[in-house]
Amino acid sequence: MGTYNLLNGSGDRWQGQMEVLAGLQLDVLGLQEAKHWDRDDMARVYDTAWALGMQPLFAPSNNHGCHLVTLYREPRVRCRRFRAHAVSGAFHHTASRAVLSIDGLDIRVLHTHLNPVDGDARLGEARWLTEYAAPKHASLLIGDLNTVGLKCKAPDWTRFPRQLQSRHRLVRADGSYGGLDRRTMAALIKAGFIDPPVQLHEPAQRTAGYWNKAELWDHRSDYVLLSPAMAPALCTYEVVDTETTRALSDHLPVVATLNLDALQDLPRTGVLHPPRREPVAA
C-alpha cells in the first residue's frame, strides 16, 4: 500500500515518477495533486494506470484542482464500491472511499488530502475520518494529511517564514502563535488508527520539508494509517527517500507492506467482481 503527492500534477516530472512507482509494484496506491488530470478525457489518468498496470478511481477536488487518484492492481485487488466524495462538501479537497477486495478480504480505503493552511479546518476534516478506526473495521487511511507526526520536532521558528507559520502552529485568540499543531494526528491516533513506524518501533522518517529553501524543515506529512483490525498484518514501512525521489516532488512516496494471511479472524467474501475499466468520478 502506498501514497504519493505528485506536486501540481507532475508536469515534466511524470515519466520519472512513473518509473519510481512502477518499481515499487504496489497493489494499492493513492496519488494526490493530480492537477489537470481530468483534461483531454482524463488522458493522464489513463496513461498513469497503463504505466503502472493498475485500475484508476478518480476523485475531483473541491479546491485548486488537487484531484485524488486511487489505483489498484487486478486481478488480486477488485473494487466493490467507490465514492469520490465520502463526505460531501466537508473537505477543502476531498476524501474518497473505496471498498477493495484483496484476496477475498474487503478493506475500506480512505484516501484524502487534508487542508493545507487551516489547522482548525484540518482537525474538523479528521473528525469525519475517526469513525473508520473502529476496532472491527478493516480500514486504511492514506494520503497527504498535512499534519506532523506526534514525535516530529518543531523547526527553529526564528528561521521559518513568519507569514507561513499559521499553517503549522496553534493560533491563540489574540492571533499570536503557540506550539506546533499536532491536534489532527493526535485525534486520529486517539481514535484508534495505527501509525506503522510506531507499531514497528522504527524511526519515523521525513516525507516532506526538503524542497522549498524558504521552508526547510524535515517533517512528516504523508501517511498510511491502519485501523486496529489491520494492525496484525503490518510487516514493513518505508519512505522512499533518494536523490531521485527528492528531485521529482516536494513529497516522498510512503509504502507499507501488509501480510493479509495474518488476518484470519476477519471474514472473507470469496466473491470475484468484473474489472472496472474507467475512472469513477462524482
DRENVEXVEX-402067 format. One record per residue (C-alpha): x, z, y. Coordinates in steps of 0.001 Angstrom, whole numbers, padded with zeros to 6 digits, always signed. Each point is the difference from the previous one (the first is absolute). Example, Ala and Ser with C-alpha at 12.3 -4.5 7.8 and 13.67 -1.06 7.14 Angstrom:
BEGIN
+012300+007800-004500 +001370-000660+003440 
% end
This chain:
BEGIN
+000000+000000+000000 +001378-000810+003421 -000666-000212+003727 +001703-001993+002747 -000602-000491+003726 +000999-003593+000758 +000426+000361+003802 -002285-002316+001955 -000876-002327-002850 +003561-000747-001145 +000668-003125+002063 +003212-001692-001117 +000850+003090-002079 -002722-000798-002540 +002172-001864-002511 +002532+002811-000146 -002762+002561-000382 -001500-001945-002898 +003358-000126-001761 +000351+003779+000259 -003569+000691-001106 +000107-002491-002874 +003064+001779-001333 -001898+003292-000154 -002605-001409-002448 -002729+002355+001189 -003422+000213-001623 -001702+001159+003221 +001271-000549+003549 -001409+000837+003421 +001152-002053+002998 -000667+001061+003586 +000199-001966+003259 -000993-003302-001603 -000463-001428+003497 -001370-003546+000241 -000292-000195-003771 -003690-000817+000416 +000844-003284+001733 -000087-003422-001665 -002463+001080-002678 +002178+003017-000831 +002936-002205-000948 +002557+002787+000375 -002080+002309-002204 -000075-002628-002748 +003678-000877+000443 +000917+003658-000386 -002147+000436-003091 +001533-003136-001517 +003555+001081+000824 -000539+003374-001669 -002171-001174-002894 -002784+002367+001044 -003639-000043+001119 -000877+000937+003622 -002685+002138+001609 -000212-000407+003791 -001218+002660+002435 -000210-000979+003688 +001172+002535+002552 -002268+001322+002730 +002826-000236+002563 +003107-002072+000756 -000455-002251-003041 +001992+002400-002171 -001793-001088-003171 +000521+001510-003443 +000621-001903-003225 -000206+001743-003356 +001555-001972-002849 -000345+000617-003722 +001567-001636-003036 -002223-001551-002642 -000617+000186-002892 +001167+003606-000248 -001889+000931+003162 -003597-001061+000641 -002059+000552+003125 -003395+001505-000734 -001140+000765+003558 +001296-000427+003531 -001062+001048+003492 +002007-001273+002937 -001363+002788+002205 -000487+003101-002119 -000970+001925+003150 -001621-002410+002445 +001196+000341+003574 +001766+003320-000435 +003582-001319-000050 +002208-001503+002693 +001091-002609-002565 -001912+000440-003263 +000028+001646-003407 -000826-002148-003011 -001015+001243-003418 +000533-001843-003269 -000917+001140-003484 +002751-001460-002156 -000108+000140-003777 +003542+000427-001333 +000363+000109-003768 -003701+000870-000079 +000350+002922+002426 -002031-000295+003206 +002060+001085+003013 -001271+000119+003568 +002643-001382+002328 -000455+000993+003645 +002088-002199+002269 +000298+000771+003691 +002002-000199+003203 -000729+003110+002043 -000161+000224+003787 +003482-000586+001479 -000414+001695+003388 -002616+002768-000128 +000740+003055-002126 -003533+001349+000318 -001520-003325-001085 +002521-000245-002832 -001034+003423-001272 -003639-001053+000249 +000712-003061-002130 +001734+002154-002604 -003114+002151-000276 -001867-003038-001322 +002585-000321-002780 +000388+003580-001202 -003006-000229-002342 +001995-002356-002227 +002385+002839-000815 -002703+001712-002077 +001537+001292-003266 -001864-002367-002343 +000416-003151+002085 +002532-002592-001177 +001030-001098+003488 +002986-001347+001898 +000427-000012+003775 +002486-002611+001192 +001025-001333+003382 +001610+000689+003341 -001452+003387+000901 +001940+000241+003282 +000707+003662-000660 +003154+001848-000928 +000491+001857-003247 -000376+003752+000029 +003769+000461-000171 +001064-002756+002399 +002268+001229+002761 -001006-000521+003609 +002229-002250+002093 +001947+001194+002995 -002860-000371+002447 +002390-000085+002968 +001270-003358-001313 -003413-001368-000996 -002036-002052+002522 -002333+002468+001677 -002748-002575+000417 -000186-000402-003805 +000132+003652-000998 -003781+000464+000095 -000208-002149-003144 +002045+002469-002000 -000479+003426+001596 -002829+002442+000434 -001536-000314+003463 -001149+003223+001642 -003105+000310+002178 +002115-000283+003157 +001628-003210-001243 +003343+001565-000850 +001564-000607-003386 +000247+002343-002937 +001845-000492-003263 +000023-002883-002448 -003553-000882-001063 -000218+000527-003770 -003756+000599-000135 -000978-003245-001716 +002366+000408-002927 -000785+003698-000235 -003724-000797-000278 +000584-002523-002784 +002304+002284-001979 -002213+003057+000443 -002925-002091-001281 +001925-000571-003219 +001945-003246+000349 +003390-000009-001722 +003089-001266+001847 +002316-001606-002616 +003418+001219+001237 -001353+003541+000211 -001413-000247-003522 +003327-001373-001280 +002100+002519+001987 +001860-002835+001689 +001067-000454+003630 -002618-001801+002067 +001681-003127+001362 -000762-001623+003332 -002302-002997+000065 +000263-000739+003740 +001905+000846+003170 +003013-002334-000174 -001340-003173+001672 -000641+000751+003681 +003109+001301+001764 -002202+001885+002474 -001648+001942-002849 +002792+000624-002502 -001335+002794-002180 +000080-000014-003777 -003429+001069-001228 -002733-000742-002502 -003050-002053+000880 -000851-001861-003222 -001415+001643-003101 -001341-000300-003513 -002015+003202-000512 -001623+001000-003290 -003134+001972-000752 +000626+003012-002286 -001414-001893-002991 +002698-002666+000445 +002930+002389+000447 +000966+000244-003714 +000640-003761-000028 +002661+000089+002728 +003408-001154-001265 +002110-001200+002922 -000144-000407+003765 +002177-002280+002122 +000418-001167+003564 +001679-003416-000056 +002545+000658+002747 +002618-002757+000099 +001686-002091+002657 -002358-002809-000974 -003235+001992+000268 +001095+001572+003287 +000303-003515+001452 -003444-001101-001201 -002315+002593+001592 -000128+003241+001947 -001350+001642-003177 +001459+000167-003501 -001804-000710-003279 -001107+003125-001878 -000497-000091-003780 -001350+002517-002507 +000109-000651-003745 -002779+001444-002147 -000341+000312-003779 -003735-000153-000614 +000465+000990-003648 +000478+003525+001341 -003642+000034+001120 -001643+000274-003394 -002679+002365+001294 -001416-002596+002399 -002680-002346-001385 +000789-003660-000615 -002631-002685+000454 +001504-002561-002332 -001865-002653+002003 +001656-003228+001098 -001240-001851+003060 +000538-003596+001108 +002741-000536+002578 -000860-000265+003686 +001595-003057+001520 -000731+000527+003675 +000799+002719+002529 -002948+002231+000689 -000925+000738+003611 -002830+001936+001585 
% end
